[in-house]
Amino acid sequence: MWTLIDFRFGLRRASGFFGRANTLASLIYRYVYTNRRCNALYNLCKKKAIAFKNLGIEDEEVLRSLYEFLASLHCIPISAEDLELYLPGMIREADARKAQKKEKPPKPGKEEFLVLIDEPIDEEAEEFFMNEMDDYNWKAVFNGKFPKDYKIPICFAGRLIAGNRSLGVQTILTRAKEKIIDEWVPME
């Protein structure tokens, strides 16, 4: 039986719990035996921590619950008394991690350039502009002599720089040819 859970409600409130819960899970998971570590176990710890934080349970109780879970699986070498000694340090480290802001690396921008068009465009160039220029940030200027009835292809929509009216070019956009779609061929 499947149950649909709507995560949209209270999304901003829950987003803080994910970060704090992941931090708490990683703090307790560092004590797991190295030969017992695996992604499945760590993901279980994270899910349990997120569920506890969503219920509003305090950080110390979350760490104790995760310890009990890992101790029941015989994955953690420290005793419950040692955990009680480590708890204040773990909470301080979680607070320090929260206060630490990570700088995101800047996203590489698209290469920018200007295309000067001196003569009417043939079909091959139009296909090139339609299919191959998505990776670039480009603008186009129609610079030259064009017939009065010349129609600008639709692939230039939103990329034209002012000045076309002074050249006497009509800016009626024609429907572009369809993009080239690779055909899937079944392997034999």
C-alpha positions in Angstrom: 0.0 0.0 0.0 1.4 3.4 -1.0 0.8 6.6 0.9 1.1 10.0 -0.7 2.7 12.6 1.6 2.4 16.2 0.7 5.7 17.9 1.5 4.7 21.3 0.2 3.0 22.3 3.4 5.5 24.0 5.8 8.4 23.6 3.3 10.4 26.6 4.6 10.0 25.5 8.2 11.1 22.0 7.4 14.1 23.0 5.4 15.9 24.1 8.6 15.3 20.7 10.1 17.0 18.9 7.2 20.2 20.8 7.7 20.3 20.4 11.5 19.3 16.8 11.3 21.9 15.9 8.7 24.5 17.6 10.9 23.4 15.6 14.0 23.4 12.4 12.0 26.9 13.0 10.8 28.1 13.8 14.3 26.9 10.5 15.7 27.8 8.5 12.6 31.5 9.3 13.0 31.6 6.9 16.0 30.3 3.9 13.9 32.9 1.1 13.3 34.7 1.7 10.0 34.0 -1.8 8.8 30.2 -1.3 9.5 29.8 2.0 7.6 27.7 2.0 4.5 25.4 4.5 2.7 22.3 2.6 3.6 23.0 2.9 7.3 24.0 6.6 7.1 20.8 7.3 5.1 18.7 5.5 7.8 20.4 7.7 10.4 19.6 10.8 8.4 16.0 9.9 7.9 15.5 9.1 11.6 17.1 12.4 12.5 14.9 14.4 10.1 11.8 12.6 11.4 12.8 13.4 15.0 13.5 17.1 14.2 10.2 17.4 12.4 8.5 16.2 15.6 10.2 19.0 17.5 12.5 16.8 19.5 15.6 18.5 21.1 19.1 17.9 19.6 20.3 15.9 22.7 17.3 13.6 22.5 17.9 13.1 18.7 21.5 12.1 19.4 20.5 9.7 22.1 17.9 8.1 19.9 20.4 7.7 17.1 22.8 6.2 19.5 20.2 3.7 20.7 19.5 2.8 17.1 23.1 2.2 16.3 23.8 0.4 19.6 20.9 -2.0 18.8 22.7 -2.9 15.6 26.1 -3.3 17.4 27.6 -0.7 15.2 28.9 1.8 17.7 31.8 1.2 20.2 31.1 4.0 22.7 29.0 3.4 25.8 26.0 5.4 26.9 28.0 7.0 29.6 30.6 8.1 27.1 27.9 9.5 24.9 26.6 11.6 27.8 30.1 13.1 28.1 30.3 13.8 24.4 26.9 15.4 24.0 27.8 19.0 25.0 30.7 18.9 22.6 28.5 17.5 19.8 25.9 20.2 20.3 28.6 23.0 20.2 30.0 21.5 17.0 26.6 21.4 15.4 26.1 25.1 16.4 29.5 26.0 15.0 28.7 24.2 11.7 25.4 26.1 11.5 27.1 29.4 12.0 29.7 28.6 9.3 28.5 29.9 5.9 29.7 28.1 2.8 30.4 30.2 -0.2 28.9 28.7 -3.4 31.3 28.6 -6.3 30.2 31.0 -9.1 28.4 29.4 -12.0 30.3 29.6 -15.2 28.4 32.0 -17.5 27.7 31.4 -21.1 30.1 32.9 -23.7 28.8 36.1 -25.1 29.3 37.5 -28.6 27.7 39.6 -31.3 26.8 38.2 -34.8 26.9 40.7 -37.6 24.7 39.6 -40.6 25.5 41.3 -43.9 23.5 39.3 -46.3 20.3 37.2 -46.2 20.7 33.9 -44.3 20.5 30.6 -46.1 18.8 27.5 -44.7 22.1 25.9 -43.5 23.0 29.0 -41.4 19.5 29.2 -40.1 19.7 25.5 -38.9 23.0 26.2 -37.3 21.5 29.2 -35.4 18.6 27.1 -34.3 20.4 24.0 -33.2 23.9 24.9 -32.2 23.7 28.3 -30.5 21.9 27.3 -27.3 25.1 27.1 -25.3 26.0 30.7 -26.0 24.6 34.1 -25.1 24.5 35.9 -28.4 22.9 38.9 -30.1 22.5 39.6 -33.8 22.6 42.8 -35.9 21.4 42.9 -39.4 24.0 45.1 -41.1 23.8 45.4 -44.8 21.5 45.6 -47.8 18.4 43.4 -47.6 15.4 43.2 -49.9 12.3 45.0 -48.6 10.3 41.8 -48.3 13.1 39.9 -46.3 11.6 38.1 -43.3 13.8 37.4 -40.3 13.8 33.8 -39.1 12.2 33.1 -35.8 15.5 31.8 -34.3 16.5 35.5 -34.0 13.5 36.4 -31.8 14.7 38.1 -28.7 18.3 38.3 -29.9 18.1 41.3 -32.3 19.7 44.6 -31.4 17.9 47.8 -32.4 18.7 49.3 -35.7 16.8 47.0 -38.0 14.1 49.6 -38.8 16.7 52.0 -40.1 17.8 49.4 -42.6 14.3 49.0 -43.9 14.0 45.3 -43.0 10.6 43.9 -42.1 10.6 42.3 -38.7 7.9 39.7 -39.5 9.1 36.5 -38.1 8.8 33.3 -40.2 8.3 29.9 -38.7 11.6 28.1 -38.3 12.3 24.7 -39.6 11.9 21.9 -37.0 14.9 21.0 -34.8 16.9 18.0 -35.8 15.7 15.0 -33.7 17.9 12.0 -33.4 16.0 8.8 -34.3 16.4 5.9 -31.9 17.3 2.7 -33.7 16.8 -0.6 -31.9 20.0 -2.6 -31.5 20.1 -6.0 -32.9 
